[in-house]
């Protein structure tokens, strides 16, 4: 199995037209793949036998043992119901989250806890969904979950976020930062835009995008084709003015026709260009980046370990 992920990613890069003039991307694919293979191909790991565990599948004595012994505990976050345009189901983030956690459990020595499916997502507040609008309430909720796991021996915490860093990832980052500073427990926030890298973007044909677009639609065509209505997929670039200045500008999808960010569709990009094959390749890239991150973070020194002295 050694080198299999590297070969897979090189194929993805070449299929996406990145060979030759974009050879740096192919080289990066080799690097990522080799790192992941090292993380996956551990002595005693049998093909098809999961390396990790879902906490809810364990008995309490087994959970007590695994929380202490596992190098990494993952707290997954993905909106259970958030608008994704007129053509995608509102569970789009949740479905991707399930896929990624399945990959983590299959290939990494981790414990995955039950997901947090309600979050702070103000960019989509005008649309139906399951948002926790009070950021303080959401931060307190996430922190309480994390503290429970730390209290039972979790060594390192990963907040796996199927929103982006500067959206749903912001409150998660506050929790992660405070835990690291106050308790010394290593934390990592791993968001969608950490996993969907330039190699994935090179597979796309849309001019620009970011939500319910060619990428997300391709992924959902691969994961849940029956729930995707391509007859309602439309191109919508929203008439946005390019941002050519520094700073964090919060995004918004508004149903107020007087708002400059008014969006009749709730999407940004061109989902009409999507295909299940592109979705499969994007998920392969995201999975490889996830496994690489987990492998690297599992070596992060913990309080009292030699690396902290």
C-alpha positions as CSV (number, residue, x, y, z in Angstrom):
1,X,0.0,0.0,0.0
2,X,3.1,2.3,0.3
3,X,2.8,5.2,-2.1
4,X,-0.8,4.6,-3.0
5,X,-2.1,7.9,-1.9
6,X,0.8,9.7,-3.6
7,X,0.0,8.0,-6.8
8,X,-3.7,8.8,-6.4
9,X,-3.0,12.5,-5.9
10,X,-0.6,12.6,-8.8
11,X,-3.3,11.1,-11.0
12,X,-5.8,13.7,-9.8
13,X,-3.4,16.6,-10.6
14,X,-2.7,15.2,-14.1
15,X,-6.4,14.6,-14.8
16,X,-7.1,18.2,-13.8
17,X,-4.6,19.6,-16.3
18,X,-1.9,20.4,-13.8
19,X,0.9,18.3,-15.2
20,X,3.7,20.1,-17.0
21,X,3.3,23.8,-16.5
22,X,1.9,23.2,-13.0
23,X,4.4,20.5,-12.0
24,X,4.7,22.1,-8.5
25,X,1.2,21.0,-7.7
26,X,2.1,17.4,-8.8
27,X,5.2,17.6,-6.6
28,X,3.0,18.7,-3.7
29,X,0.7,15.8,-4.3
30,X,3.7,13.4,-4.0
31,X,4.7,15.1,-0.7
32,X,1.2,14.9,0.8
33,X,0.7,11.4,-0.4
34,X,3.9,10.1,1.0
35,X,3.2,11.7,4.4
36,X,-0.3,10.1,4.5
37,X,1.1,6.7,3.5
38,X,3.5,6.9,6.4
39,X,0.6,7.7,8.7
40,X,-1.6,4.9,7.4
41,X,0.8,2.1,6.8
42,X,1.6,1.3,10.5
43,X,2.8,-2.2,11.6
44,X,-0.2,-4.3,12.5
45,X,-2.7,-2.2,10.5
46,X,-4.7,-4.7,8.5
47,X,-6.4,-3.5,5.3
48,X,-10.1,-3.0,5.9
49,X,-9.8,-2.9,9.7
50,X,-10.5,0.6,11.0
51,X,-7.7,2.1,13.0
52,X,-9.9,4.6,14.9
53,X,-13.2,4.6,16.7
54,X,-16.4,6.4,16.9
55,X,-16.9,7.2,20.5
56,X,-20.6,6.3,20.4
57,X,-19.9,2.8,19.1
58,X,-17.8,1.9,22.2
59,X,-18.9,0.7,25.6
60,X,-18.0,3.0,28.4
61,X,-15.0,0.9,29.6
62,X,-13.7,0.9,26.1
63,X,-14.3,4.6,25.7
64,X,-12.5,5.3,29.0
65,X,-9.5,3.5,27.6
66,X,-9.5,4.9,24.1
67,X,-9.9,8.6,25.2
68,X,-6.7,8.3,27.2
69,X,-4.7,6.2,24.7
70,X,-5.7,7.7,21.4
71,X,-3.3,10.4,20.1
72,X,-6.1,12.5,18.7
73,X,-9.8,13.1,19.6
74,X,-11.9,14.8,16.8
75,X,-14.8,17.0,17.5
76,X,-16.6,17.3,14.2
77,X,-18.7,20.4,13.2
78,X,-20.9,20.7,10.2
79,X,-24.3,22.4,9.9
80,X,-27.1,19.9,9.9
81,X,-29.3,22.2,7.9
82,X,-27.9,25.2,6.1
83,X,-28.9,26.7,2.8
84,X,-26.9,25.5,-0.2
85,X,-28.8,27.0,-3.1
86,X,-32.0,25.8,-4.7
87,X,-30.5,22.6,-6.0
88,X,-28.7,21.1,-3.0
89,X,-30.1,19.6,0.2
90,X,-29.5,21.6,3.4
91,X,-27.6,18.7,4.8
92,X,-24.7,19.2,2.4
93,X,-22.1,20.1,5.1
94,X,-23.2,17.2,7.3
95,X,-22.9,14.7,4.5
96,X,-19.3,15.8,3.8
97,X,-18.5,15.7,7.5
98,X,-19.7,12.1,7.7
99,X,-17.5,11.2,4.8
100,X,-14.4,12.8,6.2
101,X,-14.9,11.3,9.7
102,X,-15.4,7.9,8.1
103,X,-12.0,8.3,6.4
104,X,-10.4,9.4,9.6
105,X,-11.7,6.4,11.5
106,X,-10.7,4.0,8.7
107,X,-7.1,5.3,8.4
108,X,-6.0,7.1,11.5
109,X,-5.6,6.3,15.2
110,X,-8.3,8.7,16.4
111,X,-11.5,8.8,18.4
112,X,-14.4,10.7,16.7
113,X,-17.0,12.1,19.0
114,X,-20.7,12.7,18.0
115,X,-20.9,15.8,15.8
116,X,-22.0,19.3,16.6
117,X,-24.6,20.0,13.9
118,X,-25.8,23.5,15.0
119,X,-23.4,26.4,14.7
120,X,-22.8,30.1,14.4
121,X,-23.4,30.9,10.7
122,X,-24.5,34.6,10.4
123,X,-23.8,34.7,6.6
124,X,-26.9,32.5,6.1
125,X,-29.1,33.9,8.8
126,X,-31.8,35.1,6.3
127,X,-32.5,31.5,5.2
128,X,-34.1,28.6,7.0
129,X,-31.6,26.5,8.9
130,X,-30.4,25.4,12.4
131,X,-28.1,28.3,13.4
132,X,-27.1,29.2,17.0
133,X,-27.3,32.9,16.4
134,X,-25.7,33.9,19.7
135,X,-21.9,33.4,19.3
136,X,-21.4,33.3,23.1
137,X,-23.9,30.5,23.5
138,X,-22.2,28.5,20.7
139,X,-18.7,29.0,22.1
140,X,-19.9,27.9,25.6
141,X,-21.5,24.8,24.1
142,X,-18.4,23.8,22.1
143,X,-16.2,24.5,25.1
144,X,-18.4,22.3,27.4
145,X,-18.1,19.4,25.0
146,X,-14.3,19.9,24.8
147,X,-13.9,20.1,28.6
148,X,-15.8,16.9,29.0
149,X,-13.4,15.1,26.7
150,X,-10.3,16.7,28.4
151,X,-11.7,15.6,31.8
152,X,-11.7,12.0,30.5
153,X,-8.1,12.1,29.3
154,X,-8.2,13.4,25.7
155,X,-4.6,14.3,24.9
156,X,-5.1,16.4,21.7
157,X,-8.3,17.9,20.2
158,X,-9.0,18.5,16.6
159,X,-12.0,20.7,15.7
160,X,-13.0,19.4,12.2
161,X,-15.0,22.1,10.6
162,X,-16.9,21.8,7.3
163,X,-17.4,25.6,7.2
164,X,-14.5,27.9,6.4
165,X,-11.9,29.3,8.8
166,X,-13.2,32.9,8.8
167,X,-16.9,31.9,9.1
168,X,-18.0,28.9,11.2
169,X,-14.3,28.4,12.2
170,X,-14.1,31.7,14.1
171,X,-15.9,30.6,17.3
172,X,-14.2,27.2,17.1
173,X,-10.8,28.9,17.0
174,X,-11.6,30.9,20.1
175,X,-12.4,27.7,22.0
176,X,-9.2,26.1,20.7
177,X,-7.1,29.1,21.5
178,X,-8.3,29.3,25.1
179,X,-8.0,25.6,25.8
180,X,-4.4,25.7,24.6
181,X,-3.5,28.8,26.6
182,X,-5.4,27.9,29.8
183,X,-4.9,24.1,30.0
184,X,-2.0,23.3,27.8
185,X,-3.9,20.8,25.7
186,X,-2.8,20.9,22.0
187,X,-5.6,21.9,19.7
188,X,-6.1,22.1,16.0
189,X,-8.9,23.8,14.0
190,X,-9.1,22.1,10.6
191,X,-11.5,23.8,8.2
192,X,-12.9,23.3,4.7
193,X,-10.4,25.7,3.2
194,X,-7.5,23.9,4.8
195,X,-8.6,20.7,3.0
196,X,-9.8,22.0,-0.4
197,X,-6.5,23.3,-1.6
198,X,-5.2,24.6,-5.0
199,X,-5.0,21.0,-6.3
200,X,-8.8,20.8,-5.9
201,X,-9.4,24.2,-7.3
202,X,-7.5,23.2,-10.5
203,X,-10.2,20.7,-11.3
204,X,-12.8,23.4,-11.6
205,X,-14.0,25.4,-14.6
206,X,-16.1,28.1,-12.9
207,X,-14.8,31.7,-13.0
208,X,-15.1,32.0,-9.3
209,X,-17.1,30.5,-6.5
210,X,-17.4,29.7,-2.8
211,X,-20.8,28.3,-1.9
212,X,-23.1,25.7,-3.4
213,X,-20.9,26.1,-6.5
214,X,-19.2,23.7,-8.9
215,X,-17.1,22.2,-6.1
216,X,-19.8,21.6,-3.5
217,X,-22.3,20.4,-6.1
218,X,-19.8,18.0,-7.6
219,X,-19.1,16.6,-4.1
220,X,-22.8,16.1,-3.4
221,X,-23.4,14.5,-6.8
222,X,-20.8,12.0,-5.7
223,X,-22.1,11.5,-2.2
224,X,-25.9,11.9,-2.6
225,X,-26.8,12.2,-6.2
226,X,-30.5,11.4,-5.6
227,X,-30.9,14.5,-3.4
228,X,-29.3,16.9,-5.9
229,X,-31.7,18.6,-8.4
230,X,-29.5,19.7,-11.3
231,X,-32.6,21.1,-13.0
232,X,-32.6,23.9,-10.4
233,X,-28.8,24.6,-10.6
234,X,-28.0,28.0,-12.0
235,X,-24.9,30.1,-12.5
236,X,-24.8,33.0,-10.0
237,X,-21.7,35.1,-9.5
238,X,-23.7,37.7,-7.6
239,X,-22.4,40.8,-9.2
240,X,-19.7,41.0,-6.5
241,X,-17.1,43.7,-6.5
242,X,-13.6,42.3,-6.3
243,X,-11.8,42.8,-3.0
244,X,-8.5,44.5,-3.8
245,X,-7.6,45.7,-0.3
246,X,-6.4,44.0,2.9
247,X,-8.6,43.1,5.9
248,X,-11.3,40.6,6.9
249,X,-14.6,41.4,5.1
250,X,-17.4,39.2,6.4
251,X,-19.4,37.6,3.7
252,X,-23.2,37.6,3.5
253,X,-26.1,36.1,1.6
254,X,-29.1,38.3,2.0
255,X,-32.7,37.9,1.1
256,X,-33.2,41.7,1.5
257,X,-33.5,43.0,-2.1
258,X,-32.2,46.4,-0.9
259,X,-29.0,44.9,0.4
260,X,-26.0,44.9,-2.0
261,X,-25.4,41.3,-1.1
262,X,-28.9,40.3,-2.0
263,X,-29.0,36.7,-3.3
264,X,-32.1,35.2,-4.9
265,X,-30.3,31.8,-5.1
266,X,-28.1,31.6,-2.0
267,X,-25.2,30.3,-4.0
268,X,-22.0,31.8,-5.4
269,X,-20.4,30.2,-8.5
270,X,-21.5,27.9,-11.3
271,X,-22.9,24.6,-10.1
272,X,-24.0,23.7,-13.7
273,X,-20.4,22.7,-14.4
274,X,-20.4,20.1,-11.6
275,X,-19.9,16.3,-12.0
276,X,-19.7,13.4,-9.7
277,X,-16.2,12.5,-11.0
278,X,-14.9,15.9,-10.0
279,X,-16.5,15.4,-6.6
280,X,-14.8,12.1,-6.2
281,X,-11.4,13.7,-7.0
282,X,-11.9,16.7,-4.7
283,X,-12.8,14.4,-1.8
284,X,-9.7,12.3,-2.5
285,X,-7.6,15.5,-2.1
286,X,-9.5,16.6,1.0
287,X,-9.1,13.2,2.6
288,X,-5.3,13.2,1.9
289,X,-4.9,16.6,3.4
290,X,-7.0,15.5,6.4
291,X,-4.9,12.4,7.0
292,X,-1.7,14.4,6.6
293,X,-2.9,16.9,9.2
294,X,-3.9,14.2,11.7
295,X,-0.6,12.4,11.3
296,X,1.4,15.6,11.9
297,X,-0.7,16.8,14.8
298,X,-0.6,13.4,16.5
299,X,3.1,14.2,17.1
300,X,2.4,17.5,18.8
301,X,4.0,17.5,22.3
302,X,1.6,17.3,25.2
303,X,2.1,18.9,28.6
304,X,4.7,16.9,30.6
305,X,6.1,15.2,27.5
306,X,9.8,15.4,26.6
307,X,9.1,17.9,23.8
308,X,7.8,20.5,26.3
309,X,10.9,20.4,28.5
